[in-house]
Every structure is written in structure tokens, then in C-alpha cells.
Amino acid sequence: MKRVVTFCAHQPYLYLFKGMNWRLDLIQLKEQKRFLQNWRESVRPLPQGWRLVDLDRAKRDLAAGRYDLAIAHNINDYIDFLPFHVPRVLVMHTSLHSRFAEEQTDVAPEEYRAQFYSLITKTKGALVFVSEHKRKDWDLPGVVIPLVVSLEDYRGYTGEKPAILRVSNHLVERGEILDYPAHQRLSDGLPLTLIGENPSLADADVAESWDALRAAYREHRLYLHTAKPGLEDGYNTAMLEAMATGMPVVSTAHPTSPIRDGVNGFVSDDLDELRRNVERLLGDRELAAKLGANARKTVAAKFANDRFHKAWRKVLKHLTKK
């Protein structure tokens, strides 16, 4: 069994490693200087055999050579692994230009990219991008391992609740990236449930549990997704989970969107048209179920989780040959 050390960020992403016969040690930080850096059972249950460890314990095991792979989710994670002789991978969850849309800095994106890649190459690390869109935006060599979802974990759509569902963190704070104005235009005055960390939105709340999240996917009529091309992908983990459950998706236009207009949801750059289709789905449960069934088929065809496992095993095999 391979032993892997990583930080407790991007829980839904880490949960995708379940079933790989890898044992993950998840580093929890006492001071929350990095977003969502402690494991929350309400987000995902801790898989059997995985451990929660503090940074000191992880460093002792790293120094003793007990890990086959170290996975970082940001540059700070990566730097923490540098003193140790272990294959290192940095997962690129965000695009270069979305990073600069969120952070105010005097450094130009091109300069930052050059400095960033210099560090990765000098320290013999590897990059894994969660989408081809993000790899192209960074314009750096690396492996693309797209997001996936387990169909076994998401099923049973009913659409009994005539309301919109969206699962997103910091929707207002990341408004330029996630196209919050479009979200407002498409949902204003309509029944909406927003799940996630959204301190600026009084009506939003986190899910009480993973089961509660999955119930929301099953019961709500449709899923809403908005994002700006060039800054974010045309889909994310939550949207794929909704599709896997059998939800139809209404989405703003994006070149990487898996939504086909009128087939597994509705997609357009015309917000008035999208708004009409949102209202149409809210009033037509049968149509929603039909489109949602096709959305589930899309996930089965394009986002099956066995591809994720095979790709990560290949990454580890390549790194251990160096």
C-alpha cells in the first residue's frame, strides 16, 4: 500500500483518492492561515485507513522516508515539503489569471509564472492540472488529470423541490471569476438554495453533512453554474456531482462546458434566454428529469472516476523512476 502525505485542503478532491489502495496522511494546521485546512466530517467522511496528523508528525515521518508521495495544493504546501527527500506534486486547482483576479499584487502574471516554474524545476517537482483549461492558462508543462465523480455516490434524483441549487464558496468575494452578476440575474426573485462558505450572503449556509448535500442534489429541480471563461472552468466538482445525481444544469456559455443546450441542461451567453429556461424547468419536473438523466449519462461517459485513479498511479510511477 502506497503512503501519501498531503494537506487537508480541497476535501472533495482528496476524497476521489478513496478506493485507490493508497493510505493518505492528512496534515491539519493549528492556525487557519490557509483556507479550509482541517478535515470536516460534514464535508466528507474520513475514509478508512486514512489518518489526520499535525505538521510536526508529518515532518518526522517525511524525514524518516515513510512516504511514497507528497501532494501539495498550493505553493505554501509545496515549500513545506522541500526539505525532505520525497517525490512532490503540486496540484493546480486554479488558473493563473484567476489567481491575479483575486490577489492584488504588483507582480505581472508572466513574471510570477516564470518564478513559479523556476522553483518547481529546480526542486524536481511535478505539476498536475485539474483541467486542460487551467494548464493552457498557466502555459506550463504538466499532467492534466480532470475532475471526476463517482456515480455510485450520487443517484436518486426526484426534483420534487421547485428551486434552484448552487454549491459554491465565496461567491461574492470571487464574483468576477464566478460571474456573480450573472448568478444574480438568473436567480433573482426565484427560489434558491445556496450551499457553501459565503459570509457575505445571509441566506447561504454550509451543508450539515455529506448526506444532506446529496439530498439537496436529489430534491432540487435544477443546478445553476456561472463562470467567466479565461478565469474558471465551465464546470466544477459540485456541478458534476449534481449531474451524476440526475440534475439538469443551467449554465452560462463556456468553451469547456459539458452542457449541451436542450440535451442535458441549458447553456447560453444570452442571460434572458437562460432565465426563461430556469423558469421553464422550475415549472416542468418531467422535462427536468429528462435532461437530468442525460446529464448523468454525460458524467458516466466523460468523468468516470477510474480514469482519475489510473492517471494518478501513472504519475507516481513516473516520479519514482526519476
C-alpha positions, -999 to 999 in steps of 0.1 A, spaced: 0 0 0 14 34 -10 17 60 17 9 96 7 11 128 27 -10 159 18 -27 189 34 -64 189 44 -74 213 15 -99 205 -12 -116 177 7 -140 167 -22 -109 164 -44 -89 143 -19 -120 120 -14 -115 110 -50 -84 90 -40 -107 67 -19 -106 32 -34 -70 35 -48 -54 14 -20 -33 45 -10 -32 54 26 -33 92 30 -20 111 59 -38 145 60 -20 174 77 -41 197 98 -28 231 107 -35 246 141 -36 281 127 -60 285 98 -37 306 76 -47 285 46 -84 281 35 -102 250 49 -70 234 63 -87 210 87 -108 179 78 -145 183 83 -167 153 86 -196 174 74 -179 178 40 -168 142 35 -163 112 59 -127 103 66 -120 71 45 -110 40 65 -72 38 69 -66 75 64 -51 95 93 -52 131 105 -18 142 116 -3 175 127 26 191 107 52 180 132 42 144 130 42 146 92 77 161 92 90 133 114 76 107 90 89 126 60 124 128 75 122 91 81 114 84 45 80 68 52 61 84 23 60 74 -13 45 108 -25 37 143 -12 8 162 -27 6 199 -23 -24 221 -32 -7 255 -32 28 269 -32 30 271 6 22 234 9 49 227 -17 75 247 1 68 228 33 77 196 16 110 209 1 134 199 30 125 162 25 136 136 0 102 126 -14 85 128 -48 65 160 -48 34 170 -69 17 204 -68 -20 202 -79 -30 232 -98 -66 239 -87 -68 275 -100 -58 292 -132 -30 318 -133 -53 347 -142 -80 338 -116 -53 340 -90 -44 375 -101 -81 385 -102 -83 376 -65 -50 389 -53 -37 425 -55 0 424 -65 25 444 -84 40 413 -100 29 407 -136 14 373 -143 42 364 -167 69 373 -141 51 352 -115 48 322 -138 85 323 -146 95 325 -109 70 298 -100 81 273 -127 118 280 -119 111 268 -83 93 237 -95 120 227 -119 149 234 -96 133 212 -69 124 185 -94 87 187 -87 58 178 -109 26 197 -118 -9 181 -121 -36 204 -135 -73 197 -128 -83 207 -163 -67 214 -197 -82 250 -195 -60 256 -164 -29 241 -180 -33 263 -210 -38 294 -189 -6 287 -169 12 277 -202 34 252 -183 42 216 -189 24 191 -166 -1 163 -165 -38 170 -168 -60 148 -146 -95 161 -150 -121 162 -122 -143 131 -119 -172 119 -98 -184 85 -86 -218 76 -100 -222 52 -70 -222 81 -46 -247 102 -64 -281 90 -76 -319 91 -70 -329 125 -84 -365 134 -78 -366 172 -84 -395 174 -61 -385 208 -48 -391 235 -75 -360 255 -66 -325 263 -79 -295 248 -62 -259 261 -62 -230 249 -43 -202 274 -41 -178 290 -17 -172 328 -16 -195 335 -44 -194 373 -38 -157 375 -30 -149 356 -61 -176 374 -81 -155 383 -111 -143 347 -115 -177 330 -108 -197 357 -126 -218 366 -96 -238 393 -116 -250 365 -140 -259 344 -110 -280 372 -96 -297 379 -129 -306 342 -133 -318 336 -98 -332 369 -85 -367 365 -72 -367 328 -77 -365 300 -51 -328 294 -45 -307 273 -21 -270 283 -19 -247 259 0 -212 268 9 -189 292 28 -205 326 19 -200 351 47 -214 379 26 -247 362 19 -271 359 48 -292 332 31 -263 308 24 -252 281 47 -229 250 47 -244 216 44 -249 198 78 -234 167 63 -224 150 31 -257 131 32 -275 165 35 -256 177 4 -266 147 -16 -302 150 -5 -301 186 -18 -289 174 -52 -317 148 -53 -345 171 -43 -338 204 -60 -352 209 -95 -321 223 -113 -285 232 -107 -271 267 -116 -235 273 -128 -219 306 -138 -182 312 -145 -161 336 -166 -142 320 -195 -104 326 -191 -107 327 -153 -125 294 -144 -137 262 -160 -171 256 -174 -178 231 -146 -166 222 -112 -169 193 -87 -203 203 -74 -217 207 -108 -205 172 -118 -220 158 -86 -253 174 -94 -252 159 -129 -243 125 -116 -273 126 -93 -295 133 -123 -299 171 -121 -302 193 -152 -278 222 -153 -284 258 -164 -250 274 -172 -236 305 -188 -217 298 -220 -182 284 -217 -160 266 -242 -153 238 -217 -189 233 -205 -201 197 -207 -237 210 -211 -254 207 -245 -282 231 -248 -316 213 -246 -299 179 -241 -286 177 -205 -295 212 -195 -294 247 -210 -263 268 -218 -262 302 -235 -245 336 -234 -279 351 -235 -290 357 -199 -326 365 -208 -329 331 -226 -312 313 -197 -336 330 -173 -366 318 -193 -352 282 -192 -346 284 -155 -383 293 -151 -393 267 -175 -375 239 -155 -390 252 -123 -424 246 -138 -417 214 -156 -405 185 -135 -408 160 -163 -385 180 -186 -360 184 -157 -359 147 -151 -354 140 -188 -325 164 -191 -311 153 -158 -310 117 -169 -289 128 -199 -266 148 -175 -259 116 -156 -251 98 -188 -226 127 -197 -208 121 -164 -207 83 -170 -191 89 -204 -167 117 -197 -160 119 -159 -157 83 -147 -135 81 -115 -115 51 -128 -97 75 -151 -86 96 -122 -71 66 -103 -52 53 -134 -38 87 -141 -25 92 -105 -9 58 -104 9 67 -136 21 100 -121 36 82 -91 52 55 -113 68 82 -134 81 102 -104 96 71 -87 116 63 -119 134 97 -118 
